[in-house]
Amino acid sequence: MGIVIHSQEKENSDPDYIPINSRFKCVQEAEETLLIDIAANSWADSGSVFEAGCKVRIQGDETPERLFEIPDEERCLGFLSEVQSIQEGALGFEDDFNTLSLEEKRNMQNHQAGSRREPPPPPVSQNRQFPREREGTSRDQPKVTNTMRKMFLPSTQSGQREGLIKHVLAKREKAYINWHNFRFFVGTWNVNGQSPDSFLEPWLVCDTEPPDFYCVGFQELDLSTEAFFYFDSTKEQEWLAAVERALHPQAKYKKVQMVRLVGMMLLVFAKKDHLSNIREVVTESVGTGVMGKMVSHRGQLVASLYPCKKRHSLVLFTCAIPVPPRASPESCSNPTGTCGPQGNKGGVAVRFVFHNTTFCVVNSHLAAHVEDFERRNQDYKDICARMSFETPNDSLPQINIMKHDVVIWLGDLNYRLCLLDASEVKNLISKNELQKLLTYDQLNIQRTQKKAFADFMEGEIKFIPTYKYDSKTDRWDSSGKCRVPAWCDRILWRGGNINQLRYCSHMDLKTSDHKPVSALFRIGVKVVDEQKYRKLFEDIVRIMDRMENDFLPSLELSRREFEFENVKFRQLQKQKFKITNNGQVPCHFSFIPKLNDIHYCKPWLRAEPCEGYLEPDESTEISLDVYVSKDSVTLLNSGEDKIEDILVLHLDRGKDYFLTISGTYLPSCFGTSLEALCRMKRPIREVPVTKLIDLVSRGVLEDLL
């Protein structure tokens, strides 16, 4: 059994056959698409870009990995289901396919993580072994035990009780934890597509005492065109080997995790002694940029699916997509960021729990050019908004970057100096007037204005700019562009009990047009005292047993009606209200779906937090966020949906509270088909709702005919 691939470009060539066996891999990817609704069959004639369907990566035994694009999502899901059934029947195991329906994807935003932090699990046994890495993957997850599942899953009455106990334990964390300090080395380097040509010890071993952790990030690791379409990269292996050889010789290290998105790679190493206390290791990546979405089909394949019963195979007929006008292949392989979602710009991250402290390390490469500081700000916001991590149990809300105790953000942030005269900048550098230069630094200005990295801290910069040099030298850029020197490569942090011991550049390394940067941190980590934890746990259980028998929960809401005026596409509106536990027992509240509904609210609405726990007399603030995305804009534009909803706030073992949501939406061209826009004789906001519905319906009918 296998997959037969026919190429329409090579009619006389023999088809490729990929057997479905134990080494067969098939993974569906998710990627953002354009908001404009353009018919797929009109793309070839007009030269415009059509909206993508599903992307599927296929790799067989001793065959190269291939990326296919299937415009019809239903056909894609059917293909994945067929492959899955073949594997289950022939091989006896089940792959993890992403088979979410379109409706489920549109409503995933209803399950974002609330502001309530998950309390710690019981202390991990010291003899627990760190899970081994499987060959050929960088996204392996530690094994989740049944005990952990029970502690994190309050889906039954027993589970809710455990959730309440964990909530109280988290609030009284100081009673059973001790602070221990650990040393973290953090390094970043834009290597400009070069291979390592020197030893990395001057960068990675610049302290006599070995660090407990290494967090090393690279940008522009691989600038080749192939890097955009294949997981494997020779540069990845070259730099990984170079880093492993250069780790501190006075300690033994083990790779905790590695994640790469084309040119961005992040490596996390830890001393072997610490591995048993590391858990919940998860990686994530986000591509940014607008032009990348417009040329995201370049060089990829569109696939048509046909079952082949004779060989128990699935046949894919493929053809290369031509490059759309004004999007040459060269524009996608240069390092200026035109292919953002494909990986040239964006961020990669690794999150993990060490003892009882949560860590998130982000490596990013933001938009280039002096004048594009606002694009860099937007890249930062996009990464924060779109990057979320799976929890140990899939049924729990995902965790975003800011929901961690310690966040370390490193990379080529590309913020420049607001001085256009390179000679003036070089003159100030030669006079060592760095502090004067730093007043013109865009990152410092944007942080002060709270437009980006507002909650982050950065150590004092005492080293000269790390960009831009002639490769293999210490000379400033002597090319025709004569780039103005700048501190593009930065390391920032967020969280408590963090002390930066060192922050410097490393001028001895001349491989790239950037110089590497490193920082050394002493970070306080919460370590659980098992005896204190157990004693507090037992005390809480006894108190809760007594309270559950005597009282019922109750809430007081500050308001129940909310009106959102003049809602616009992709412009967030928030309104807040306060709930107070006016009962005598801890309570669990959550927003629940109405009768015959699947989700608790419409796709354009979200409650943050959507569930949580309150102790007696405790209050919390809930934010109702209205945000019209590409998934909901079409129905609102056409008038088929309105800014109207009713939320049901449910109290376990108590009553339900009803919140009324109303408002007005201002239609726009985004999310409206080109056919409907062409028929409009006046601005869309002046077109009556009934006329909008008629225009949209007529366009759909013509497509069907």
C-alpha positions as CSV (number, residue, x, y, z in Angstrom):
1,M,0.0,0.0,0.0
2,G,1.3,3.5,-0.8
3,I,0.9,6.7,-2.7
4,V,1.5,7.1,-6.5
5,I,2.5,10.6,-7.7
6,H,2.1,11.6,-11.3
7,S,3.6,14.9,-12.5
8,Q,1.6,16.8,-15.2
9,E,4.8,18.5,-16.3
10,K,6.5,15.2,-17.2
11,E,3.8,13.3,-19.0
12,N,6.0,10.4,-20.2
13,S,7.9,10.0,-17.0
14,D,7.3,7.1,-14.6
15,P,5.1,7.9,-11.6
16,D,6.8,8.0,-8.1
17,Y,5.6,5.4,-5.6
18,I,5.8,6.0,-1.8
19,P,5.0,3.0,0.3
20,I,3.0,3.6,3.5
21,N,5.0,1.8,6.1
22,S,6.4,2.4,9.6
23,R,8.6,5.2,8.3
24,F,6.0,7.0,6.3
25,K,5.1,10.5,7.5
26,C,2.1,12.6,6.4
27,V,1.5,15.9,8.2
28,Q,-1.0,18.7,7.5
29,E,0.1,22.2,8.0
30,A,-1.9,25.3,8.8
31,E,-1.1,28.7,7.1
32,E,-2.9,32.0,7.0
33,T,-4.4,33.0,3.7
34,L,-5.4,36.2,2.0
35,L,-8.5,37.9,3.1
36,I,-9.8,38.7,-0.3
37,D,-12.2,36.1,-1.6
38,I,-10.9,35.3,-5.1
39,A,-12.2,32.4,-7.0
40,A,-9.5,29.8,-7.4
41,N,-10.3,29.1,-11.1
42,S,-9.7,32.8,-12.0
43,W,-6.1,32.9,-10.8
44,A,-4.5,31.3,-13.8
45,D,-6.2,33.9,-16.1
46,S,-5.7,37.0,-14.0
47,G,-2.3,36.3,-12.5
48,S,-3.5,37.1,-9.0
49,V,-2.9,34.9,-6.0
50,F,-5.7,32.5,-5.0
51,E,-6.6,31.5,-1.4
52,A,-4.7,28.4,-0.3
53,G,-6.3,25.3,0.9
54,C,-4.5,22.5,2.9
55,K,-0.8,21.9,2.9
56,V,0.4,18.4,3.3
57,R,4.0,17.3,3.9
58,I,4.8,13.7,2.8
59,Q,7.9,11.7,3.4
60,G,8.5,8.0,2.7
61,D,11.2,5.5,3.4
62,E,14.4,6.7,1.6
63,T,12.4,9.4,-0.3
64,P,12.8,13.2,-0.1
65,E,10.2,15.1,1.7
66,R,7.6,16.8,-0.5
67,L,5.1,19.6,0.1
68,F,1.7,19.5,-1.6
69,E,-1.0,22.1,-1.6
70,I,-4.6,20.9,-2.0
71,P,-7.0,23.8,-2.8
72,D,-10.1,21.9,-1.7
73,E,-10.1,21.5,2.1
74,E,-12.7,18.8,2.2
75,R,-10.7,16.7,-0.4
76,C,-7.6,17.3,1.7
77,L,-9.3,16.0,4.9
78,G,-10.6,13.0,2.9
79,F,-7.1,12.3,1.7
80,L,-5.7,12.4,5.3
81,S,-8.5,10.2,6.5
82,E,-7.8,7.7,3.8
83,V,-4.1,7.6,4.7
84,Q,-4.9,7.2,8.3
85,S,-7.3,4.3,7.7
86,I,-4.6,2.5,5.6
87,Q,-2.1,3.0,8.4
88,E,-4.5,1.8,11.1
89,G,-5.4,-1.3,9.0
90,A,-2.0,-2.3,7.7
91,L,0.3,-1.1,10.4
92,G,-1.7,-1.2,13.6
93,F,-1.0,2.4,14.8
94,E,-2.6,5.8,14.5
95,D,-0.9,9.0,13.3
96,D,-1.7,12.4,14.7
97,F,-3.4,14.0,11.8
98,N,-4.9,17.5,12.0
99,T,-8.4,16.8,10.9
100,L,-10.2,19.8,12.3
101,S,-13.2,20.9,10.3
102,L,-13.4,24.4,9.0
103,E,-15.9,25.4,11.7
104,E,-13.7,24.0,14.4
105,K,-10.8,26.0,13.2
106,R,-12.9,29.2,13.1
107,N,-13.9,28.7,16.7
108,M,-10.5,27.8,18.2
109,Q,-10.1,31.4,19.4
110,N,-12.9,30.6,21.9
111,H,-10.5,28.3,23.7
112,Q,-7.6,30.7,24.4
113,A,-5.9,30.5,27.8
114,G,-7.4,32.5,30.6
115,S,-5.3,34.7,32.9
116,R,-5.5,32.1,35.7
117,R,-2.1,30.4,36.0
118,E,-2.1,26.6,36.4
119,P,-1.0,25.6,39.9
120,P,2.1,23.3,40.1
121,P,1.8,19.6,39.9
122,P,3.0,17.5,42.8
123,P,6.8,17.5,43.1
124,V,8.5,15.3,40.6
125,S,10.5,12.4,41.9
126,Q,14.2,13.0,41.6
127,N,14.8,9.6,40.0
128,R,12.5,10.4,37.1
129,Q,14.3,10.0,33.8
130,F,14.3,12.7,31.2
131,P,12.5,11.3,28.0
132,R,14.8,10.3,25.2
133,E,14.6,12.1,22.0
134,R,13.4,10.3,18.9
135,E,15.5,10.4,15.9
136,G,14.7,12.9,13.2
137,T,12.3,15.2,15.1
138,S,12.7,18.4,17.1
139,R,9.2,18.6,18.5
140,D,9.0,15.6,20.8
141,Q,6.9,16.0,23.9
142,P,7.6,14.6,27.4
143,K,5.3,11.7,28.3
144,V,2.2,12.8,30.3
145,T,1.3,10.4,33.1
146,N,-2.2,9.5,34.2
147,T,-1.6,11.3,37.4
148,M,-0.8,14.5,35.6
149,R,-3.9,14.2,33.5
150,K,-6.1,13.8,36.5
151,M,-4.5,16.8,38.2
152,F,-4.9,19.1,35.1
153,L,-8.3,18.0,33.9
154,P,-11.3,19.3,35.9
155,S,-13.9,17.8,33.7
156,T,-15.9,15.9,36.3
157,Q,-16.9,16.8,39.9
158,S,-13.8,15.0,41.1
159,G,-11.8,16.9,38.6
160,Q,-13.3,20.2,39.6
161,R,-12.5,19.5,43.2
162,E,-8.9,18.8,42.2
163,G,-8.8,22.1,40.3
164,L,-10.0,24.0,43.3
165,I,-7.3,22.4,45.5
166,K,-4.6,23.3,42.9
167,H,-5.9,26.9,42.7
168,V,-5.5,27.3,46.5
169,L,-2.1,25.6,46.4
170,A,-0.9,28.0,43.7
171,K,-2.0,31.0,45.8
172,R,-0.1,29.7,48.8
173,E,3.0,28.7,46.8
174,K,5.3,30.6,49.1
175,A,4.6,28.2,51.9
176,Y,6.2,25.2,50.2
177,I,8.8,26.5,47.7
178,N,12.4,27.5,48.1
179,W,14.3,29.8,45.8
180,H,17.4,28.3,44.1
181,N,19.6,30.3,41.7
182,F,20.7,28.9,38.3
183,R,22.9,30.4,35.6
184,F,21.5,30.8,32.1
185,F,23.7,31.6,29.1
186,V,21.8,33.4,26.3
187,G,23.3,34.0,22.9
188,T,22.1,35.4,19.5
189,W,23.9,35.6,16.1
190,N,22.7,36.5,12.6
191,V,25.1,34.3,10.6
192,N,24.1,35.7,7.1
193,G,23.7,32.2,5.6
194,Q,27.4,31.3,6.3
195,S,28.8,28.0,7.5
196,P,30.8,28.0,10.7
197,D,34.4,28.7,9.8
198,S,35.9,29.1,13.3
199,F,35.6,27.8,16.8
200,L,32.7,29.2,18.9
201,E,34.4,29.0,22.3
202,P,35.0,32.8,22.4
203,W,31.3,33.2,22.3
204,L,30.0,30.3,24.2
205,V,32.7,29.8,26.8
206,C,33.5,33.3,28.1
207,D,32.9,32.6,31.8
208,T,34.9,30.4,34.1
209,E,31.9,28.9,35.8
210,P,29.8,26.7,33.4
211,P,26.2,27.8,33.0
212,D,23.3,25.5,34.0
213,F,21.5,26.2,30.7
214,Y,22.4,27.4,27.2
215,C,19.8,29.2,25.0
216,V,21.4,29.9,21.6
217,G,19.6,31.5,18.7
218,F,20.6,32.0,15.1
219,Q,19.1,34.1,12.3
220,E,19.6,33.8,8.6
221,L,20.9,30.3,9.1
222,D,20.1,29.2,5.6
223,L,19.2,31.6,2.8
224,S,18.9,29.1,0.1
225,T,15.6,28.7,-1.8
226,E,15.3,25.0,-0.8
227,A,15.3,26.0,2.9
228,F,11.8,27.5,2.4
229,F,10.3,24.1,1.4
230,Y,12.2,21.4,3.2
231,F,12.5,20.6,6.9
232,D,16.1,19.4,6.6
233,S,19.0,21.8,6.1
234,T,22.8,21.1,6.0
235,K,23.4,24.4,7.7
236,E,21.3,23.3,10.7
237,Q,23.5,20.3,11.3
238,E,26.7,22.3,10.8
239,W,25.8,24.9,13.3
240,L,24.3,22.4,15.8
241,A,27.5,20.4,15.7
242,A,29.6,23.6,16.1
243,V,27.6,24.6,19.2
244,E,27.8,21.2,20.7
245,R,31.6,21.1,20.3
246,A,31.9,24.6,21.9
247,L,29.8,24.1,25.1
248,H,31.6,24.7,28.4
249,P,34.2,21.8,28.9
250,Q,33.7,21.7,32.7
251,A,30.1,20.4,32.5
252,K,28.2,17.7,30.6
253,Y,25.2,19.0,28.6
254,K,22.2,17.4,26.9
255,K,20.1,19.0,24.2
256,V,16.7,19.8,25.7
257,Q,15.1,20.9,22.4
258,M,15.8,22.5,19.0
259,V,13.3,24.3,16.8
260,R,14.0,25.9,13.3
261,L,11.9,27.9,10.9
262,V,14.0,28.2,7.8
263,G,16.6,30.8,8.8
264,M,15.7,31.0,12.5
265,M,17.0,28.3,14.9
266,L,16.9,28.1,18.6
267,L,18.8,25.5,20.7
268,V,18.4,24.8,24.4
269,F,20.9,22.8,26.3
270,A,20.9,21.9,30.0
271,K,23.4,20.2,32.4
272,K,22.6,16.5,32.5
273,D,22.0,16.8,36.3
274,H,19.0,19.0,35.6
275,L,17.2,16.9,33.0
276,S,15.0,15.0,35.6
277,N,13.5,18.3,36.7
278,I,12.6,19.6,33.2
279,R,9.2,18.8,31.8
280,E,6.5,20.0,29.4
281,V,8.9,20.9,26.7
282,V,7.0,22.4,23.7
283,T,8.2,24.3,20.6
284,E,6.3,26.7,18.4
285,S,7.1,29.0,15.4
286,V,5.4,31.9,13.7
287,G,6.1,33.6,10.4
288,T,5.4,37.3,9.9
289,G,5.1,39.7,7.0
290,V,2.5,40.6,4.3
291,M,4.4,40.0,1.1
292,G,5.1,36.4,2.1
293,K,1.4,35.7,2.1
294,M,1.1,37.0,-1.4
295,V,3.9,34.8,-2.8
296,S,3.4,31.8,-0.5
297,H,2.6,29.6,-3.5
298,R,5.9,30.1,-5.2
299,G,7.6,26.9,-6.2
300,Q,5.1,24.7,-4.3
301,L,2.8,22.1,-5.7
302,V,-0.9,21.8,-6.1
303,A,-2.2,18.3,-5.8
304,S,-5.3,16.5,-7.1
305,L,-6.3,13.3,-5.3
306,Y,-7.5,10.1,-6.9
307,P,-7.9,6.7,-5.2
308,C,-6.0,3.8,-6.8
309,K,-7.8,0.6,-5.7
310,K,-5.5,-1.8,-7.5
311,R,-2.5,-0.9,-5.5
312,H,-4.4,0.3,-2.4
313,S,-2.7,3.7,-3.0
314,L,-3.7,7.3,-3.2
315,V,-2.6,9.0,-6.4
316,L,-1.5,12.7,-6.5
317,F,-1.3,14.5,-9.8
318,T,0.9,17.5,-9.4
319,C,1.8,20.6,-11.3
320,A,4.1,23.5,-10.5
321,I,2.5,26.9,-9.8
322,P,4.0,29.7,-11.9
323,V,5.4,32.7,-10.1
324,P,2.8,35.5,-9.9
325,P,3.6,38.9,-11.5
326,R,6.1,41.1,-9.5
327,A,7.1,38.2,-7.3
328,S,10.3,36.8,-8.7
329,P,12.1,33.9,-7.1
330,E,15.0,36.2,-6.2
331,S,12.6,38.3,-4.1
332,C,11.8,35.3,-2.0
333,S,15.4,34.1,-1.3
334,N,17.0,37.4,-0.3
335,P,17.3,38.2,3.4
336,T,15.1,41.3,3.4
337,G,12.0,39.6,4.6
338,T,9.6,39.4,1.7
339,C,8.8,35.8,2.5
340,G,7.7,36.3,6.1
341,P,5.3,33.4,6.7
342,Q,7.6,31.0,5.0
343,G,10.2,31.7,7.6
344,N,12.6,34.5,6.7
345,K,11.0,36.8,9.3
346,G,9.1,35.7,12.4
347,G,10.0,33.8,15.6
348,V,10.6,30.4,17.1
349,A,10.3,29.5,20.7
350,V,10.8,26.8,23.3
351,R,8.8,26.7,26.5
352,F,9.5,24.3,29.4
353,V,9.0,23.9,33.1
354,F,12.1,23.7,35.3
355,H,11.3,22.6,38.8
356,N,8.3,24.8,39.5
357,T,9.1,27.8,37.3
358,T,7.8,28.2,33.7
359,F,10.2,29.4,31.0
360,C,9.7,30.7,27.5
361,V,12.7,31.5,25.2
362,V,11.9,33.3,22.0
363,N,14.3,33.8,19.1
364,S,13.0,36.3,16.5
365,H,14.1,38.0,13.3
366,L,12.0,41.1,12.7
367,A,11.5,43.3,9.6
368,A,14.5,45.1,8.1
369,H,15.3,48.7,7.0
370,V,15.7,51.8,9.0
371,E,12.3,53.3,8.2
372,D,10.3,50.2,9.0
373,F,10.3,50.4,12.8
374,E,6.5,50.2,12.8
375,R,6.7,46.9,10.8
376,R,9.0,45.6,13.5
377,N,6.6,46.6,16.1
378,Q,3.8,44.8,14.3
379,D,6.0,41.7,13.9
380,Y,6.5,41.7,17.6
381,K,2.8,42.0,18.2
382,D,2.0,39.3,15.7
383,I,4.4,36.9,17.3
384,C,2.9,37.6,20.8
385,A,-0.7,37.2,19.5
386,R,-0.2,34.1,17.3
387,M,2.3,32.1,19.3
388,S,0.7,29.7,21.8
389,F,1.8,26.4,23.2
390,E,-0.1,23.2,23.7
391,T,-0.5,22.1,27.4
392,P,0.2,18.5,28.6
393,N,-3.4,17.7,28.0
394,D,-4.9,18.7,24.7
395,S,-8.3,19.6,26.3
396,L,-6.7,22.4,28.3
397,P,-6.4,26.0,26.9
398,Q,-3.2,26.9,25.2
399,I,-0.5,29.1,26.9
400,N,0.8,32.2,25.3
401,I,4.2,33.8,25.7
402,M,3.4,36.1,28.5
403,K,1.8,33.4,30.7
404,H,5.3,32.3,31.8
405,D,7.2,33.2,34.9
406,V,10.4,33.9,32.9
407,V,10.5,35.1,29.3
408,I,13.8,35.6,27.5
409,W,13.5,37.3,24.0
410,L,16.6,37.3,21.8
411,G,17.4,37.7,18.2
412,D,18.1,40.1,15.3
413,L,15.3,42.6,16.2
414,N,16.6,44.9,13.4
415,Y,15.9,48.1,15.3
416,R,18.3,50.8,13.9
417,L,19.5,54.3,14.8
418,C,17.5,57.4,13.9
419,L,20.6,58.9,12.3
420,L,21.0,58.5,8.6
421,D,24.6,59.8,8.5
422,A,26.9,56.8,8.8
423,S,30.1,58.9,9.2
424,E,28.5,60.8,12.1
425,V,27.6,57.5,13.8
426,K,31.1,56.1,13.3
427,N,32.6,59.2,14.6
428,L,30.6,59.0,17.9
429,I,31.6,55.3,18.1
430,S,35.2,56.2,17.8
431,K,34.8,58.7,20.6
432,N,33.1,56.0,22.7
433,E,30.0,58.2,23.1
434,L,27.7,55.1,23.1
435,Q,25.2,56.5,25.5
436,K,24.6,59.5,23.2
437,L,24.1,57.1,20.3
438,L,21.7,54.9,22.4
439,T,19.3,57.9,22.7
440,Y,18.7,57.5,19.0
441,D,18.1,53.7,19.2
442,Q,14.7,52.8,17.8
443,L,14.2,49.9,20.3
444,N,14.7,52.1,23.3
445,I,12.4,54.7,21.8
446,Q,9.6,52.2,21.0
447,R,9.9,50.6,24.5
448,T,9.7,54.1,26.1
449,Q,6.6,54.8,24.1
450,K,5.2,51.4,25.0
451,K,4.7,50.4,21.4
452,A,6.8,47.2,21.6
453,F,8.6,45.2,24.3
454,A,7.0,47.5,26.9
455,D,7.1,44.9,29.7
456,F,10.6,43.8,28.9
457,M,13.9,44.8,30.4
458,E,17.4,45.1,28.8
459,G,20.8,45.4,30.4
460,E,23.1,48.4,29.9
461,I,24.7,48.3,26.5
462,K,28.5,48.9,26.7
463,F,29.5,47.4,23.4
464,I,29.7,49.0,20.0
465,P,27.0,48.2,17.4
466,T,27.0,44.7,16.1
467,Y,25.8,45.5,12.6
468,K,27.0,46.0,9.8
469,Y,30.5,44.7,9.0
470,D,32.2,43.5,5.9
471,S,32.1,39.7,6.2
472,K,35.3,38.1,7.6
473,T,36.5,41.5,8.9
474,D,36.0,44.1,11.7
475,R,35.5,46.9,9.1
476,W,32.2,48.7,8.9
477,D,30.1,48.1,5.8
478,S,32.1,49.4,2.8
479,S,29.6,48.5,0.1
480,G,27.7,51.0,-1.9
481,K,24.8,51.0,0.6
482,C,27.2,51.9,3.4
483,R,24.8,50.7,6.1
484,V,24.6,52.9,9.3
485,P,26.0,50.9,12.3
486,A,23.2,49.7,14.7
487,W,22.5,47.5,17.7
488,C,20.3,45.0,15.7
489,D,21.1,42.0,17.9
490,R,19.5,42.2,21.3
491,I,18.6,40.2,24.4
492,L,15.7,41.2,26.6
493,W,13.9,39.5,29.5
494,R,10.7,39.6,31.5
495,G,9.9,38.2,34.9
496,G,11.0,38.3,38.5
497,N,14.2,37.1,40.3
498,I,16.3,37.7,37.2
499,N,19.7,39.3,37.5
500,Q,21.8,39.9,34.4
501,L,25.5,39.3,35.2
502,R,27.0,40.1,31.8
503,Y,25.9,41.6,28.4
504,C,28.4,41.9,25.6
505,S,29.3,41.3,22.0
506,H,32.1,39.1,20.6
507,M,34.2,40.9,18.1
508,D,36.6,38.0,17.6
509,L,34.1,36.1,15.5
510,K,34.1,37.4,11.9
511,T,32.0,34.9,10.0
512,S,29.1,37.1,9.3
513,D,28.2,40.8,8.8
514,H,26.8,40.7,12.3
515,K,28.7,40.1,15.6
516,P,27.3,37.6,18.1
517,V,25.9,38.8,21.4
518,S,25.6,37.0,24.7
519,A,24.2,37.6,28.1
520,L,24.6,35.7,31.4
521,F,21.7,35.6,33.8
522,R,21.3,34.4,37.4
523,I,17.6,33.3,37.6
524,G,15.8,32.4,40.8
525,V,13.8,29.1,40.3
526,K,11.0,27.8,42.5
527,V,11.9,24.4,44.0
528,V,9.2,22.5,45.8
529,D,9.7,21.2,49.3
530,E,7.9,18.0,49.2
531,Q,7.1,17.7,52.9
532,K,5.7,21.2,53.1
533,Y,3.7,20.6,50.0
534,R,2.1,17.5,51.3
535,K,1.2,19.0,54.6
536,L,-0.5,22.1,53.0
537,F,-2.2,19.8,50.5
538,E,-3.8,17.7,53.3
539,D,-4.8,20.8,55.3
540,I,-6.6,22.3,52.2
541,V,-8.4,19.0,51.6
542,R,-9.7,18.9,55.1
543,I,-11.0,22.4,55.0
544,M,-12.6,21.9,51.6
545,D,-14.4,18.7,52.8
546,R,-16.0,20.7,55.6
547,M,-17.0,23.7,53.4
548,E,-18.5,21.7,50.6
549,N,-21.0,20.2,52.9
550,D,-22.2,23.5,54.3
551,F,-22.4,26.1,51.5
552,L,-23.3,26.7,47.9
553,P,-21.5,29.2,45.6
554,S,-22.8,32.6,44.5
555,L,-21.5,35.5,42.4
556,E,-22.1,39.2,42.1
557,L,-21.6,40.8,38.7
558,S,-20.8,44.5,38.2
559,R,-22.8,44.7,34.9
560,R,-24.6,42.4,32.5
561,E,-25.2,44.5,29.4
562,F,-22.5,45.5,26.9
563,E,-22.7,47.6,23.8
564,F,-19.9,47.8,21.3
565,E,-20.2,50.7,18.8
566,N,-18.6,51.1,15.4
567,V,-16.7,47.8,15.4
568,K,-14.2,47.6,12.5
569,F,-12.3,44.8,10.8
570,R,-9.2,43.8,12.8
571,Q,-9.7,46.6,15.4
572,L,-10.0,45.2,18.9
573,Q,-12.6,46.6,21.3
574,K,-12.6,45.6,25.0
575,Q,-15.1,46.1,27.8
576,K,-14.5,44.8,31.3
577,F,-16.7,43.9,34.2
578,K,-16.0,42.5,37.7
579,I,-17.3,39.4,39.3
580,T,-17.1,38.8,43.0
581,N,-17.5,35.6,45.0
582,N,-20.1,36.8,47.6
583,G,-20.6,33.2,48.9
584,Q,-18.8,31.4,51.6
585,V,-17.1,28.7,49.5
586,P,-14.6,28.7,46.6
587,C,-16.4,28.6,43.3
588,H,-15.6,27.6,39.7
589,F,-17.1,29.8,37.0
590,S,-17.0,29.3,33.2
591,F,-18.8,30.4,30.1
592,I,-20.8,27.6,28.6
593,P,-22.5,27.1,25.2
594,K,-26.1,27.8,24.9
595,L,-28.6,25.1,24.0
596,N,-27.8,23.5,20.6
597,D,-24.6,25.5,20.3
598,I,-21.0,24.1,20.3
599,H,-19.1,27.1,21.6
600,Y,-19.9,29.6,24.2
601,C,-19.8,32.6,21.9
602,K,-19.6,33.7,18.3
603,P,-16.2,33.7,16.5
604,W,-15.8,37.5,16.8
605,L,-16.2,37.5,20.6
606,R,-14.0,36.2,23.4
607,A,-14.1,36.3,27.2
608,E,-10.7,36.5,29.0
609,P,-10.5,34.6,31.2
610,C,-13.3,32.2,30.0
611,E,-13.1,30.2,33.2
612,G,-11.5,30.3,36.6
613,Y,-11.7,30.0,40.4
614,L,-12.6,32.5,43.1
615,E,-12.2,32.2,46.9
616,P,-14.8,33.8,49.2
617,D,-14.8,37.6,48.9
618,E,-12.3,37.4,46.0
619,S,-12.9,39.4,42.8
620,T,-11.6,39.2,39.3
621,E,-12.0,41.2,36.2
622,I,-13.2,39.7,33.0
623,S,-12.5,41.3,29.6
624,L,-15.0,40.9,26.7
625,D,-13.0,41.3,23.5
626,V,-14.6,41.9,20.2
627,Y,-12.3,41.3,17.3
628,V,-13.4,40.7,13.7
629,S,-10.9,38.4,12.0
630,K,-10.9,37.0,8.5
631,D,-13.0,34.0,9.7
632,S,-16.0,36.1,10.7
633,V,-15.7,39.3,8.5
634,T,-17.6,37.8,5.5
635,L,-20.9,37.1,7.4
636,L,-20.8,40.5,9.2
637,N,-20.1,42.4,5.9
638,S,-23.0,40.7,4.2
639,G,-25.4,41.3,7.1
640,E,-25.9,37.6,7.7
641,D,-24.4,38.1,11.2
642,K,-24.6,41.0,13.6
643,I,-22.8,42.1,16.7
644,E,-25.3,40.4,18.9
645,D,-24.8,37.5,21.3
646,I,-25.8,36.2,24.8
647,L,-23.2,34.7,27.0
648,V,-24.0,32.2,29.7
649,L,-21.8,32.5,32.8
650,H,-22.1,29.2,34.6
651,L,-21.3,28.6,38.2
652,D,-20.7,25.0,39.2
653,R,-23.3,23.8,41.7
654,G,-24.9,27.3,41.3
655,K,-27.0,29.2,38.9
656,D,-26.3,30.7,35.5
657,Y,-25.9,34.4,34.7
658,F,-26.8,35.8,31.3
659,L,-24.8,38.6,29.6
660,T,-26.2,40.6,26.7
661,I,-23.8,41.7,23.9
662,S,-24.9,44.2,21.3
663,G,-23.3,46.7,18.9
664,T,-22.9,47.9,15.4
665,Y,-20.4,46.7,12.8
666,L,-19.0,49.0,10.0
667,P,-18.7,46.9,6.8
668,S,-15.5,47.1,4.7
669,C,-14.1,45.6,1.5
670,F,-12.1,43.1,3.5
671,G,-13.8,39.7,3.3
672,T,-16.1,40.7,0.5
673,S,-15.8,39.0,-2.8
674,L,-14.5,40.9,-5.8
675,E,-17.7,40.1,-7.7
676,A,-19.8,41.8,-5.0
677,L,-17.5,44.8,-4.8
678,C,-17.5,45.3,-8.5
679,R,-21.3,45.5,-8.5
680,M,-21.4,48.2,-5.8
681,K,-22.0,51.7,-7.2
682,R,-21.2,53.4,-3.9
683,P,-19.1,52.8,-0.7
684,I,-19.9,49.5,1.0
685,R,-21.0,51.2,4.2
686,E,-23.7,53.1,2.3
687,V,-25.2,49.9,0.8
688,P,-28.3,48.7,2.6
689,V,-27.9,45.4,4.4
690,T,-30.6,43.7,2.2
691,K,-28.7,44.8,-0.9
692,L,-25.4,43.4,0.5
693,I,-27.1,40.0,1.1
694,D,-28.5,40.1,-2.4
695,L,-25.1,40.9,-4.0
696,V,-23.3,38.2,-2.1
697,S,-26.0,35.6,-2.8
698,R,-25.9,36.5,-6.5
699,G,-22.2,35.9,-6.7
700,V,-22.4,32.5,-5.0
701,L,-25.2,31.5,-7.4
702,E,-23.2,32.5,-10.5
703,D,-20.3,30.4,-9.2
704,L,-22.5,27.4,-8.8
705,L,-24.0,27.8,-12.3
